[in-house]
Amino acid sequence: PAAGGGPPGAEAAPPAPEEASRRADFLAEASRVLSRSLNLEETIAAVLELCVPALGDRAIVGLADRDGGVRRLEMHPAPKADDAEVFSPQLRAVADEAIRGRQFRSWQHGDRAAAVAPLLAGDEARGALVVLADGGTMDAGRNALVREVASRAAIAMENARLYSAVQDADRRKNEFLAMLAHELRNPLAPIRNAVHIMQGAEVAPTTMQWARDVISRQADHMARLIDDLLDVSRIVQGKVVVK
């Protein structure tokens, strides 16, 4: 199999006006489709469906692991039992290369070819988009389209990831507030009991002192909880730096 970024000067020639119009329409539709959802799974599915059959007969999204290799694959069409080698070790190696090098790669084996474009979020590669087709159809113009789709896909996937992170942070904040509300309510019962005892007609000095001690302890506990809440608020607002 052959792999590489393409020889110098292999960029696509300017397309004819009609072809340029079709490319522009396709990319506009890609942007529209990819902006529909902030769910990562739905976004990946939309990327795959955009690529097949418009750019190739099979599309693969490989998500990167911490070492820069492919840790998860999503394919369209879904692989069958006899498709075990669709993402062959050689093609996986090229995808790993594209992710680690953050550069477009091409691959060919026999009559099959693939365009492999990294999915970049800033300087970080989140994965790779792989589009497979017959070797004769995967020309410079098709490669350029794959790169354009990968660029739009990376933006949509990063938006979905960030949205999910915000939702998760909001969920954890709500859980924290619910826990804090519960903790703040706990001292109220002994305080109320102590006040009720102190309001009795004849209260022994020792009982009165006990009630005062209960109120003091529980008030201190509530003050510490409120201080914790204020600290969290300052951190969220950027007024405190956690080292």
C-alpha positions in Angstrom: 0.0 0.0 0.0 1.1 3.5 -0.7 0.5 6.4 1.7 1.5 10.0 1.8 0.5 13.6 1.8 0.7 13.9 -2.0 3.5 15.1 -4.2 4.4 18.8 -4.4 2.1 20.6 -6.8 -0.6 18.0 -6.5 -3.2 20.5 -5.3 -6.5 20.4 -7.2 -6.7 22.6 -10.3 -9.3 25.4 -10.2 -12.6 23.7 -11.1 -14.8 24.7 -14.0 -17.6 27.2 -13.2 -20.2 24.5 -13.1 -18.1 22.2 -11.0 -17.2 25.1 -8.7 -20.9 25.8 -8.2 -21.6 22.1 -7.3 -18.8 22.1 -4.8 -20.0 25.4 -3.2 -23.6 24.0 -3.0 -22.3 20.7 -1.4 -20.2 22.5 1.2 -23.0 24.9 2.0 -25.3 21.9 2.5 -22.6 20.3 4.7 -22.4 23.3 6.9 -26.2 23.4 7.2 -26.5 19.8 8.1 -23.7 19.8 10.6 -25.2 22.8 12.4 -28.4 21.0 13.2 -27.4 19.2 16.3 -25.1 19.7 19.4 -25.1 16.0 20.1 -21.8 14.4 19.3 -23.2 11.1 18.2 -25.7 12.8 15.8 -23.0 15.0 14.5 -20.7 12.0 13.7 -23.6 10.3 12.0 -24.3 13.4 9.9 -20.6 13.6 8.8 -20.7 10.0 7.6 -23.9 10.4 5.7 -22.6 13.5 4.0 -19.6 11.6 2.7 -21.5 8.6 1.3 -22.1 8.4 -1.6 -21.1 12.0 -2.4 -17.4 11.5 -1.8 -16.9 7.8 -1.6 -18.6 4.5 -1.0 -17.5 4.3 2.7 -16.7 6.8 5.4 -15.1 6.3 8.7 -14.6 8.7 11.7 -11.8 7.6 14.0 -11.7 9.4 17.3 -8.2 9.9 18.9 -6.9 8.5 22.1 -4.6 10.3 24.4 -1.6 9.0 22.6 -2.8 10.3 19.2 -4.0 6.9 17.8 -7.4 5.8 16.8 -9.4 4.5 19.8 -13.0 4.4 18.4 -14.4 3.9 15.0 -17.7 4.9 13.4 -18.4 3.6 9.9 -21.0 4.2 7.2 -22.2 1.9 5.8 -21.9 -0.3 8.9 -19.4 -3.1 8.4 -20.7 -6.6 7.7 -19.3 -9.8 8.9 -17.0 -10.1 5.9 -15.9 -6.4 6.2 -13.4 -7.1 9.0 -10.5 -5.6 7.0 -12.3 -2.4 5.9 -10.1 -0.5 8.3 -7.0 -2.5 7.8 -3.9 -2.2 9.9 -2.2 -0.3 7.1 -5.1 2.2 6.8 -5.2 2.5 10.6 -1.5 3.4 10.6 -2.1 6.1 8.0 -5.0 7.5 10.1 -2.7 7.5 13.2 -0.1 9.3 11.1 -2.7 12.0 10.1 -3.8 12.5 13.7 -0.3 12.7 15.2 1.1 14.8 12.3 -2.2 16.9 12.0 -1.8 16.6 8.2 -3.9 15.2 5.4 -2.7 11.8 4.1 -3.7 9.7 1.2 -3.6 5.9 0.9 -3.9 3.4 -1.9 -4.0 -0.4 -1.9 -4.8 -2.2 -5.2 -7.9 -0.6 -6.7 -8.9 1.0 -3.4 -7.9 4.5 -2.3 -8.6 6.7 0.8 -8.4 10.3 1.7 -7.5 10.7 5.4 -8.1 14.2 6.9 -7.4 15.1 10.6 -10.2 16.6 12.6 -8.5 19.6 14.1 -9.7 21.6 17.1 -7.1 24.4 17.2 -3.7 22.7 17.4 -5.2 19.5 18.7 -6.3 16.6 16.5 -9.5 15.0 17.8 -9.5 12.2 15.3 -9.6 11.6 11.5 -12.1 11.4 8.7 -11.4 8.6 6.3 -13.3 8.4 2.9 -12.7 5.3 0.8 -13.5 4.9 -2.9 -12.3 3.2 -6.0 -8.8 4.5 -6.8 -9.7 6.2 -10.0 -12.2 8.5 -8.4 -10.1 9.7 -5.5 -8.4 12.5 -7.4 -7.0 15.9 -6.1 -10.4 17.6 -6.4 -12.1 14.8 -4.3 -9.3 15.0 -1.7 -9.8 18.8 -1.4 -13.5 18.3 -0.8 -12.7 15.7 1.9 -10.4 18.2 3.6 -13.1 20.9 3.5 -15.7 18.5 5.0 -13.3 17.4 7.7 -12.7 21.1 8.6 -16.4 21.7 9.0 -16.9 18.4 10.8 -14.2 19.2 13.3 -15.9 22.5 14.1 -19.3 20.9 14.6 -17.8 18.0 16.7 -15.9 20.5 18.9 -19.1 22.5 19.4 -20.9 19.4 20.4 -18.1 18.4 22.8 -18.1 21.8 24.4 -21.9 21.8 24.7 -21.7 18.4 26.4 -19.1 19.7 28.8 -21.2 22.7 29.7 -24.2 20.5 30.2 -22.2 18.2 32.4 -20.8 21.1 34.4 -24.3 22.5 34.9 -25.6 19.1 36.0 -22.8 18.8 38.6 -23.4 22.4 39.8 -27.1 21.5 40.3 -26.1 18.3 42.2 -23.8 20.3 44.4 -26.5 22.9 45.2 -29.0 20.2 46.0 -26.5 18.6 48.3 -25.7 22.0 49.9 -29.3 22.8 50.4 -29.7 19.4 52.2 -26.7 20.1 54.4 -27.9 23.6 55.3 -31.3 22.2 56.3 -29.8 19.6 58.7 -28.7 22.1 61.4 -32.1 23.7 61.5 -33.9 20.9 63.3 -31.6 20.9 66.4 -31.6 24.7 66.4 -35.4 24.8 66.4 -35.6 22.1 69.2 -33.1 24.1 71.3 -35.1 27.3 70.8 -38.3 25.5 71.7 -36.8 24.2 75.0 -35.4 27.7 75.8 -38.9 29.1 75.5 -40.3 26.8 78.2 -41.8 28.3 81.4 -39.1 27.0 83.7 -35.9 25.9 82.2 -33.0 24.6 84.4 -29.7 26.5 83.9 -28.0 23.4 82.8 -30.7 22.8 80.1 -30.5 26.4 79.0 -26.7 26.1 78.7 -27.1 22.9 76.7 -29.6 24.6 74.3 -27.2 27.5 73.8 -24.3 25.1 73.0 -26.5 23.3 70.4 -27.4 26.6 68.7 -23.8 27.7 68.8 -22.4 24.5 67.3 -25.1 24.3 64.6 -24.7 28.0 63.7 -20.9 27.5 63.3 -21.6 24.5 61.1 -23.9 26.5 58.9 -21.4 29.3 58.7 -18.7 26.9 57.4 -21.1 25.6 54.7 -21.9 29.1 53.6 -18.2 29.9 53.5 -17.7 26.9 51.2 -20.5 28.1 49.0 -19.0 31.6 48.7 -15.6 30.0 47.9 -17.1 28.1 45.0 -18.8 31.2 43.8 -15.5 33.1 43.8 -13.8 30.3 41.9 -16.5 30.2 39.3 -16.3 34.0 38.8 -12.5 33.8 38.5 -11.8 35.8 41.7 -9.9 32.9 43.2 -7.1 30.9 41.5 -6.9 27.2 42.4 -3.3 26.1 42.6 
